[in-house]
Amino acid sequence: MTEEPRDERFGVNFYGSEKLPDSTELVAQFQKIVDNRFARWIMTRMTEQKKFEHILGVFAGVEAPRNIKESTQSKVLEAALKRGMKTFHIENMEVIKGALKEKYVRKGVALTLRSVARYGITKPQIFDAPLMIVWNTTKLCNLHCKHCYANAGAKNPDEMSLEQKLKVIDQFDEAGVTMIAFSGGEPLMSPDFWKIAEYASSKGIYTTIATNGTLLTKNVVDRLAEVGIKYIEISLDSADPATHNEFRGQALAWERTVQGIKNVVEKGVFDNAIATTATKYNYKNMDKMLDLAISLKVKRFIVFNFVPTGRGKEIISEDLSPKEREDLLTFLYDKWQAKVGPEIYSTSPEYSRIGINKILDGTGKTYSPTHFVPMDAGSNGIAMAEFLGGCGAGRIYAALEDNGDLEPCVFLPYKGRERSERGFQRIMEKLQGLKGPEKQG
Ligand code: SF4
């Protein structure tokens, strides 16, 4: 395949390297590392996720080798990594070891390398299991929002039992799932939430919660820290209480949510964000939302595309026109670059294109090729975006419903879905079959 010529400013720059090969070269170099006989020797012997994670732990110095073979594997891994680092002009092995001290990093690295060993380098990359699962833990919710994709309200009689939920976490852990986002309905309405969050965290999975924020009292926030939740995303639709409450179908929802955000920020231990779904209801007042986000001192402000599924189908006419979306995203980008408050992101792919164009005309400095990560011009963002791919549904990411159905995405209730209790790996393979990523070389 012929690659399009690229502006050097968007080339590849691994960890501060001064050399800027483009993403094709990056993939070719990565292929060389994978083809290296040491690396291949290791990867073909560590096809089991748990074993691979353990060897990475030995290498990072946080786990003890159980026998001489494991010490040798760790040393060979180090030798292979050194060769790779040389290729990418990375000098400090301690940086890599430091990152691998985190269990979720070891999970993600092991899953990625196993996937490359199994499928080769593909563009976008095929993964053996999703790095991330969004789990709609319950349909139960204390609000009744107009845009709710889950059509939440009452508890589904078919919701998994606690025992089944814990079993599913075991499957995720074995497969190498690195991150779980607990969503709903309102996850904090489910009595099972605390046990499953704690259990997933205990497995070293990076746990996060997406909540409407109305139940985030100081006690609840303390408990979220205790069960190991790392990131809290709170949805808010307007800076105006009446607009938000009308949209959310509940008086005083805004007041409780804003107090919940204050409690989370005050606790000081979570990564956090305000999430807003952009519709005709609120897009003209996004400046006021941003002022509110700044005054609340949240770390991120994320604007989600409205996807008319669930109850959202009833307000499809409230979706933005392409022109309205472009104006909104341009406004958000300029605010982001002004650096006066939180990092500002959007799930719209157009946001990345706007960033790149702004850098090219000299009016921007960063862009966001993967929705939630800022990249400077000259960084490895485009290579990373091509490796991770555009839509990750059923590949990098999957959705688990409250009843155990595994789907490619919360917005894509694929009809051929199956229950996760029938075997997570097998279902993932079926979901992967929905897509046909282009193989390199
Ligand atoms: S959008 Fe969230 S808060 Fe609103 S009804 Fe649905 S699950 Fe509940």
Residues whose N, C-alpha, C, O or C-beta is under 5 A from the ligand:
A	BS01	SF4	C141 L143 H144 C145 C148 A152 G184 G185 E186 N212
